[in-house]
Amino acid sequence: MLNKKILPLFLIVFVFGAFTSSATKSPKAPQELEMPENVKAIVKNSCFGCHNTDSKNDKGKEALDFKALNSLSKTKMIKSLREISEVLEENEMPPKKFLDKYPDKKVSDADKKVLMDWAQTEAKSLMK
């Protein structure tokens, strides 16, 4: 008789325990991006001023936030990396209006290639 009472209670506790333990597990964090020092230097000089959490440029930080890049989902991270490469290839970044005011922030062709290669390599490694 005791077994008939304990079995349903055991099942309830087991199911509840299984449910709560799986519900409290944190999702697997996406791979963290590797940003070599040469890439960091270019980003710091020409991109980070507008594309970071603390920027006063709302459009810039909404489009891309380098501080939050590693916290994005894998899919959004890949999309952001592809967009970095695309806007550089199309000469959209840094914007002409910005460069008129801060010509020292211009990205040279060599630096543009470094950033584009980095973004493309990181995107490909995330797709594995």
Residue frames relative to the residue before (quaternion, step in Angstrom):
aa qw qx qy qz dx dy dz
M 1.0000 0.0000 0.0000 0.0000 0.00 0.00 0.00
L 0.6491 0.5280 -0.3148 0.4481 3.52 0.94 -0.85
N 0.6283 0.5529 -0.3297 0.4369 3.55 1.05 -0.77
K 0.6438 0.5281 -0.3249 0.4484 3.60 1.01 -0.76
K 0.6727 0.4701 -0.2973 0.4879 3.59 1.12 -0.58
I 0.6828 0.5027 -0.2877 0.4453 3.55 1.00 -0.81
L 0.6163 0.5899 -0.3491 0.3877 3.58 0.97 -0.84
P 0.6919 0.4468 -0.3127 0.4731 3.66 0.75 -0.87
L 0.6289 0.5315 -0.3340 0.4588 3.58 1.03 -0.76
F 0.6357 0.5287 -0.3116 0.4683 3.56 1.01 -0.88
L 0.6628 0.5097 -0.3052 0.4558 3.58 0.92 -0.90
I 0.6400 0.5216 -0.3223 0.4631 3.58 0.98 -0.84
V 0.6687 0.4898 -0.2983 0.4733 3.58 0.89 -0.94
F 0.6492 0.5278 -0.3120 0.4501 3.59 0.95 -0.89
V 0.6840 0.4742 -0.2839 0.4761 3.58 0.83 -0.99
F 0.6543 0.5041 -0.3169 0.4661 3.59 0.90 -0.87
G 0.6546 0.5143 -0.3038 0.4634 3.58 0.95 -0.86
A 0.6564 0.4999 -0.3126 0.4706 3.58 0.92 -0.84
F 0.6590 0.5169 -0.3049 0.4533 3.57 0.98 -0.86
T 0.7169 0.4494 -0.2731 0.4577 3.57 0.78 -0.96
S 0.6460 0.5083 -0.3524 0.4474 3.61 0.97 -0.65
S 0.6788 0.4572 -0.3103 0.4837 3.61 0.97 -0.69
A 0.6410 0.5282 -0.3293 0.4490 3.58 1.09 -0.59
T 0.7233 0.4330 -0.2579 0.4720 3.60 1.09 -0.58
K 0.4840 0.6431 -0.4569 0.3787 3.59 1.19 -0.09
S 0.3896 -0.7092 0.5277 0.2585 3.55 -0.92 0.87
P 0.5349 -0.6183 0.4516 0.3574 3.58 -1.04 0.69
K 0.6022 -0.5663 0.4194 0.3752 3.52 -1.17 0.60
A 0.4153 -0.7122 0.5117 0.2419 3.54 -0.80 1.04
P 0.5056 -0.6387 0.4717 0.3376 3.57 -1.01 0.73
Q 0.6527 -0.5005 0.3938 0.4104 3.50 -1.27 0.37
E 0.3967 -0.7047 0.5312 0.2527 3.55 -0.97 0.81
L 0.4727 -0.6880 0.4782 0.2729 3.55 -0.95 0.90
E 0.3345 -0.6942 0.6015 0.2108 3.52 -1.14 0.74
M 0.0031 -0.7894 0.6137 -0.0142 3.58 -0.72 1.02
P 0.2989 -0.7779 0.5276 0.1650 3.57 -0.23 1.28
E 0.6842 -0.5131 0.3366 0.3940 3.57 -1.22 0.50
N 0.6514 0.5112 -0.3397 0.4460 3.63 0.94 -0.76
V 0.6370 0.4999 -0.3230 0.4899 3.60 1.08 -0.68
K 0.6290 0.5364 -0.3317 0.4546 3.60 0.94 -0.86
A 0.6536 0.5252 -0.3171 0.4431 3.58 0.94 -0.87
I 0.6615 0.4934 -0.3047 0.4755 3.59 0.95 -0.85
V 0.6530 0.5099 -0.3089 0.4672 3.58 0.92 -0.94
K 0.6507 0.5234 -0.3145 0.4513 3.58 0.91 -0.92
N 0.7096 0.4698 -0.2646 0.4536 3.59 0.89 -0.90
S 0.8550 0.2397 -0.0665 0.4551 3.57 0.73 -1.04
C 0.7784 0.3688 -0.1726 0.4778 3.62 1.14 -0.41
F 0.6796 0.5767 -0.2984 0.3414 3.52 0.83 -1.09
G 0.5644 0.6334 -0.3823 0.3663 3.60 1.07 -0.65
C 0.7661 0.3112 -0.1637 0.5381 3.58 1.05 -0.78
H 0.7623 0.3864 -0.1799 0.4870 3.56 1.06 -0.76
N 0.5543 0.5489 -0.4498 0.4350 3.54 0.48 1.28
T 0.7174 -0.4848 0.3137 0.3897 3.52 -1.26 0.53
D 0.7565 0.4148 -0.2060 0.4618 3.59 0.94 -0.89
S 0.4315 0.7251 -0.4475 0.2963 3.59 1.27 -0.01
K 0.4319 -0.6722 0.5371 0.2703 3.54 -1.20 0.62
N 0.5817 0.5640 -0.3592 0.4632 3.56 1.33 -0.21
D 0.2664 -0.8135 0.4980 0.1390 3.57 -0.02 1.30
K 0.6361 0.5279 -0.3316 0.4546 3.59 0.99 -0.81
G 0.6678 0.5270 -0.2933 0.4361 3.55 0.94 -0.94
K 0.7295 0.4183 -0.2559 0.4768 3.57 0.79 -0.96
E 0.6032 0.5363 -0.3655 0.4636 3.59 1.17 -0.42
A 0.6623 0.5077 -0.2982 0.4633 3.57 1.01 -0.80
L 0.7804 -0.1218 0.1252 0.6003 3.58 1.00 -0.86
D 0.0465 -0.7810 0.6228 -0.0057 3.54 -0.85 1.03
F 0.3228 -0.7835 0.4984 0.1829 3.58 -0.25 1.25
K 0.6174 0.5496 -0.3545 0.4372 3.62 1.08 -0.61
A 0.7552 0.3825 -0.1972 0.4945 3.59 1.06 -0.73
L 0.3783 0.7712 -0.4587 0.2273 3.59 1.25 -0.10
N 0.7087 0.4635 -0.2707 0.4579 3.61 0.88 -0.88
S 0.6569 0.5033 -0.3277 0.4559 3.60 1.18 -0.26
L 0.4978 0.6583 -0.4267 0.3700 3.60 1.27 -0.06
S 0.5700 -0.5359 0.4732 0.4049 3.54 -1.24 0.33
K 0.6808 -0.4962 0.3468 0.4123 3.54 -1.22 0.45
T 0.6583 0.5208 -0.3022 0.4517 3.58 0.93 -0.92
K 0.6931 0.4617 -0.2790 0.4782 3.60 0.88 -0.92
M 0.6112 0.5450 -0.3491 0.4555 3.56 1.10 -0.67
I 0.6423 0.5108 -0.3130 0.4781 3.59 0.96 -0.88
K 0.6500 0.5198 -0.3113 0.4588 3.57 0.93 -0.91
S 0.6604 0.5061 -0.3060 0.4627 3.59 0.93 -0.86
L 0.6535 0.5104 -0.3128 0.4632 3.58 0.96 -0.84
R 0.6457 0.5075 -0.3181 0.4735 3.57 1.00 -0.77
E 0.6528 0.5126 -0.3116 0.4626 3.58 1.01 -0.81
I 0.5848 0.5599 -0.3735 0.4528 3.59 1.06 -0.69
S 0.6825 0.4901 -0.2787 0.4650 3.54 0.85 -1.00
E 0.6725 0.5164 -0.2980 0.4384 3.60 0.91 -0.91
V 0.7002 0.4622 -0.2980 0.4552 3.61 0.79 -0.92
L 0.6228 0.5164 -0.3448 0.4761 3.57 1.12 -0.55
E 0.6508 0.5206 -0.3116 0.4565 3.55 0.96 -0.87
E 0.7161 0.4255 -0.2348 0.5010 3.58 1.05 -0.79
N 0.4101 -0.7354 0.4417 0.3096 3.60 1.32 0.07
E 0.3543 0.7483 -0.4818 0.2870 3.57 1.06 0.78
M 0.7692 0.2451 -0.1364 0.5742 3.56 1.23 -0.41
P 0.5156 -0.2828 -0.7977 0.1336 1.49 -1.73 1.75
P 0.5958 -0.6045 0.3926 0.3542 3.60 -1.10 0.66
K 0.6376 -0.5607 0.3826 0.3642 3.56 -1.15 0.73
K 0.6433 0.5350 -0.3214 0.4434 3.59 0.91 -0.89
F 0.6493 0.5035 -0.2974 0.4862 3.56 1.05 -0.81
L 0.6808 0.4978 -0.2836 0.4564 3.57 0.94 -0.94
D 0.5703 0.5745 -0.3853 0.4430 3.60 1.14 -0.55
K 0.7088 0.4388 -0.2354 0.4996 3.56 1.07 -0.80
Y 0.8000 0.1422 -0.0360 0.5818 3.60 1.04 -0.85
P 0.1011 -0.8487 0.5161 0.0556 3.62 0.42 1.16
D 0.5999 0.5817 -0.3587 0.4159 3.60 1.15 -0.50
K 0.6234 0.5496 -0.3309 0.4471 3.61 1.26 -0.22
K 0.4023 0.7224 -0.4706 0.3080 3.59 1.30 -0.02
V 0.3321 -0.7229 0.5741 0.1936 3.55 -1.06 0.83
S 0.3788 -0.7259 0.5266 0.2287 3.57 -0.66 1.10
D 0.6586 -0.4984 0.3773 0.4189 3.56 -1.25 0.32
A 0.6435 0.5212 -0.3223 0.4587 3.58 1.00 -0.80
D 0.6773 0.4755 -0.2918 0.4796 3.59 0.95 -0.88
K 0.5987 0.5578 -0.3509 0.4554 3.56 1.09 -0.73
K 0.6513 0.5103 -0.3071 0.4702 3.58 0.96 -0.87
V 0.6258 0.5358 -0.3332 0.4586 3.60 0.98 -0.84
L 0.6858 0.4814 -0.2829 0.4668 3.60 0.85 -0.97
M 0.6721 0.4955 -0.3007 0.4607 3.57 0.90 -0.91
D 0.6463 0.5086 -0.3212 0.4695 3.60 0.93 -0.83
W 0.6426 0.5220 -0.3169 0.4628 3.58 0.97 -0.88
A 0.6831 0.4934 -0.2938 0.4512 3.58 0.79 -1.03
Q 0.6743 0.4934 -0.2952 0.4633 3.59 0.91 -0.88
T 0.6528 0.5110 -0.3137 0.4630 3.59 0.97 -0.83
E 0.6670 0.4936 -0.3009 0.4700 3.58 0.92 -0.88
A 0.6369 0.5243 -0.3306 0.4585 3.61 0.97 -0.81
K 0.6607 0.5067 -0.3031 0.4635 3.58 0.94 -0.90
S 0.6722 0.4925 -0.3171 0.4529 3.60 0.92 -0.81
L 0.6374 0.5221 -0.3279 0.4622 3.59 1.13 -0.58
M 0.6548 0.5286 -0.3094 0.4428 3.58 1.15 -0.56
K 0.5189 0.6494 -0.4154 0.3694 3.61 1.24 -0.12
